Amino acid sequence: MPRISFLLPHDVAEADCRQWLEDSIAAGKPGPEFQAIRVHSPGVMRSFNETRAGIYHDGVLEFELKELVRAYIALSGDCTYCSNQGVAREINADDEQRQKLLDHADEEKYSSRQRLAFRYADVIMWQPESADDDLWAELHAEFSEEELVELGYWIGFTFGGQRWLKTLHATQGQLQEALEAANVDLRVAGASTVSD
């Protein structure tokens, strides 16, 4: 069981937070188990959903790059839950695709822009002190400053969130069990592989 309890829709007083939780249950994304935990703090629930709306689904960077970076973070950071969401699920299901993503430096499957975004993610996640002048020159040559801010924020938001989620010990299917135990007539949908 998760380290923090799930709130079910009927437990949530704030209408917008309840709607986000119901939407995640109906769509199977973003991670319903984690939405049912985030909703304990309405400010966290709002921040998460507004960041996804304004940065992940909109913003200046192409969605496909942000989704691929999200998958890279999930797989390189070994987030079991997130590795089964969005495009990460498809990549994770194929050992060759997974290895190509993790060994991105020399992988022609990915564009130079994508490979640079993965390097930026590696630096932010694992070695921030290695963000030297050469890396920043490459980043500035490929991305606008607005894109760099969005990408850096997205990497930090995604990685930090995934690290926190790992500590919670929540797994897919647990929210459905909680709904059934409470006699709530809702079904958690299977998540799409397009995005989480």
C-alpha positions as CSV (number, residue, x, y, z in Angstrom):
1,M,0.0,0.0,0.0
2,P,1.1,3.6,-0.6
3,R,2.8,5.5,2.2
4,I,0.1,8.3,1.9
5,S,-3.5,7.3,1.6
6,F,-5.6,7.8,-1.5
7,L,-8.4,10.4,-1.4
8,L,-11.4,9.3,-3.4
9,P,-13.5,11.9,-5.4
10,H,-16.3,12.0,-2.8
11,D,-13.6,13.0,-0.2
12,V,-12.5,16.1,-2.1
13,A,-14.3,19.4,-1.3
14,E,-12.6,21.6,-3.9
15,A,-14.5,21.3,-7.2
16,D,-11.5,21.8,-9.5
17,C,-9.3,19.3,-7.6
18,R,-12.2,16.8,-7.5
19,Q,-12.6,17.2,-11.3
20,W,-8.9,16.7,-12.0
21,L,-9.0,13.5,-9.9
22,E,-12.1,12.3,-11.7
23,D,-10.6,13.1,-15.1
24,S,-7.4,11.1,-14.3
25,I,-9.5,8.1,-13.2
26,A,-11.6,8.3,-16.4
27,A,-8.6,8.7,-18.7
28,G,-6.1,6.6,-16.7
29,K,-3.7,9.5,-16.8
30,P,-2.0,11.4,-15.4
31,G,-1.2,8.7,-12.9
32,P,-4.5,8.3,-11.0
33,E,-2.9,6.8,-7.9
34,F,-0.7,9.9,-7.6
35,Q,-3.5,12.3,-8.3
36,A,-5.4,10.6,-5.5
37,I,-2.4,11.4,-3.2
38,R,-1.6,14.9,-4.6
39,V,-5.2,16.0,-3.9
40,H,-4.5,15.9,-0.1
41,S,-2.9,19.3,-0.8
42,P,-5.1,21.4,-3.1
43,G,-2.2,23.8,-3.8
44,V,0.0,20.8,-4.9
45,M,-2.9,19.4,-7.1
46,R,-3.4,22.8,-8.7
47,S,0.3,23.4,-9.3
48,F,0.8,20.0,-10.8
49,N,-2.2,20.2,-13.2
50,E,-1.5,23.8,-14.2
51,T,2.2,23.0,-14.9
52,R,1.1,20.1,-17.1
53,A,-1.4,22.3,-18.9
54,G,1.0,25.3,-19.4
55,I,4.3,23.6,-19.8
56,Y,3.8,20.0,-20.9
57,H,0.9,20.3,-23.2
58,D,1.5,23.9,-24.3
59,G,4.6,26.0,-24.0
60,V,7.2,26.8,-26.6
61,L,9.0,23.5,-27.0
62,E,7.5,20.8,-29.2
63,F,5.4,18.3,-27.1
64,E,7.2,15.3,-28.6
65,L,10.5,16.5,-27.2
66,K,9.0,17.0,-23.7
67,E,7.4,13.6,-23.8
68,L,10.6,11.9,-25.0
69,V,12.6,13.7,-22.2
70,R,9.9,12.6,-19.7
71,A,10.3,9.0,-20.9
72,Y,14.1,9.3,-20.7
73,I,13.9,10.6,-17.1
74,A,11.6,7.7,-16.2
75,L,13.7,5.0,-17.7
76,S,17.1,6.4,-16.7
77,G,15.9,7.2,-13.2
78,D,14.2,3.7,-12.9
79,C,10.7,5.0,-12.0
80,T,8.7,1.9,-12.5
81,Y,5.3,3.7,-12.4
82,C,6.4,6.4,-14.9
83,S,8.1,3.9,-17.1
84,N,4.7,2.4,-17.8
85,Q,3.1,5.7,-18.9
86,G,3.1,7.5,-22.2
87,V,5.8,6.8,-24.8
88,A,8.0,5.4,-22.0
89,R,5.7,2.3,-22.0
90,E,6.3,1.6,-25.6
91,I,10.1,2.2,-25.4
92,N,10.3,0.2,-22.1
93,A,8.5,-2.8,-23.8
94,D,11.3,-3.2,-26.3
95,D,14.8,-3.9,-24.9
96,E,16.5,-2.5,-28.1
97,Q,14.5,0.7,-28.0
98,R,15.1,1.1,-24.3
99,Q,18.9,0.6,-24.7
100,K,19.0,3.1,-27.7
101,L,17.3,5.7,-25.5
102,L,19.6,5.1,-22.6
103,D,22.7,5.1,-24.9
104,H,21.6,8.2,-26.7
105,A,25.0,9.9,-27.2
106,D,25.8,7.9,-30.3
107,E,22.3,6.9,-31.3
108,E,21.3,8.1,-34.8
109,K,17.7,7.4,-34.0
110,Y,17.6,10.7,-32.1
111,S,18.2,14.1,-33.5
112,S,21.0,16.3,-32.3
113,R,18.4,18.4,-30.6
114,Q,16.9,15.4,-28.7
115,R,20.4,14.1,-27.7
116,L,21.3,17.6,-26.4
117,A,18.1,17.6,-24.4
118,F,19.0,14.2,-22.9
119,R,22.4,15.5,-22.0
120,Y,20.9,18.6,-20.3
121,A,18.6,16.2,-18.4
122,D,21.6,14.1,-17.3
123,V,23.4,17.2,-16.1
124,I,20.4,18.4,-14.1
125,M,19.6,15.0,-12.7
126,W,23.0,13.6,-11.9
127,Q,25.9,16.2,-12.3
128,P,24.8,19.8,-12.1
129,E,28.4,20.9,-11.5
130,S,29.3,19.7,-15.0
131,A,27.2,22.4,-16.7
132,D,30.2,24.1,-18.1
133,D,30.7,26.8,-20.7
134,D,30.9,24.3,-23.5
135,L,27.6,22.7,-22.7
136,W,25.9,26.1,-22.3
137,A,27.3,27.2,-25.7
138,E,25.8,24.1,-27.3
139,L,22.5,24.6,-25.5
140,H,22.3,28.3,-26.6
141,A,23.1,27.3,-30.2
142,E,20.2,24.9,-30.3
143,F,17.6,26.4,-28.0
144,S,16.3,29.9,-27.3
145,E,16.5,31.1,-23.8
146,E,12.8,30.7,-23.4
147,E,13.1,27.1,-24.5
148,L,16.0,26.5,-22.1
149,V,14.0,27.8,-19.2
150,E,11.0,25.6,-20.1
151,L,13.2,22.5,-20.8
152,G,15.2,23.0,-17.5
153,Y,12.0,23.5,-15.5
154,W,10.3,20.5,-17.2
155,I,13.3,18.3,-16.4
156,G,13.5,19.4,-12.8
157,F,9.7,19.1,-12.3
158,T,9.6,15.6,-13.9
159,F,12.7,14.2,-12.2
160,G,11.8,15.6,-8.8
161,G,8.3,14.4,-9.0
162,Q,9.3,11.0,-10.1
163,R,11.8,10.7,-7.2
164,W,9.1,11.6,-4.8
165,L,6.7,9.2,-6.3
166,K,9.1,6.3,-5.9
167,T,9.1,6.9,-2.1
168,L,5.3,6.6,-1.9
169,H,5.3,2.9,-3.0
170,A,2.1,3.3,-4.9
171,T,1.5,1.0,-7.9
172,Q,-0.9,0.9,-10.7
173,G,-4.1,-0.8,-9.8
174,Q,-4.1,0.2,-6.1
175,L,-6.5,3.1,-6.6
176,Q,-9.0,0.7,-8.3
177,E,-8.8,-1.6,-5.3
178,A,-9.5,1.4,-3.0
179,L,-12.5,2.4,-5.1
180,E,-13.9,-1.1,-5.0
181,A,-13.3,-1.4,-1.2
182,A,-15.2,1.9,-0.7
183,N,-18.0,0.7,-3.0
184,V,-17.4,3.6,-5.4
185,D,-18.7,2.8,-8.9
186,L,-15.8,4.2,-10.9
187,R,-13.3,2.3,-13.1
188,V,-9.7,3.5,-13.5
189,A,-9.1,3.5,-17.3
190,G,-6.1,1.9,-18.8
191,A,-3.5,4.6,-19.6
192,S,-3.0,5.6,-23.3
193,T,0.5,5.3,-24.7
194,V,0.3,8.7,-26.4
195,S,1.1,10.8,-23.3
196,D,0.5,10.7,-19.6
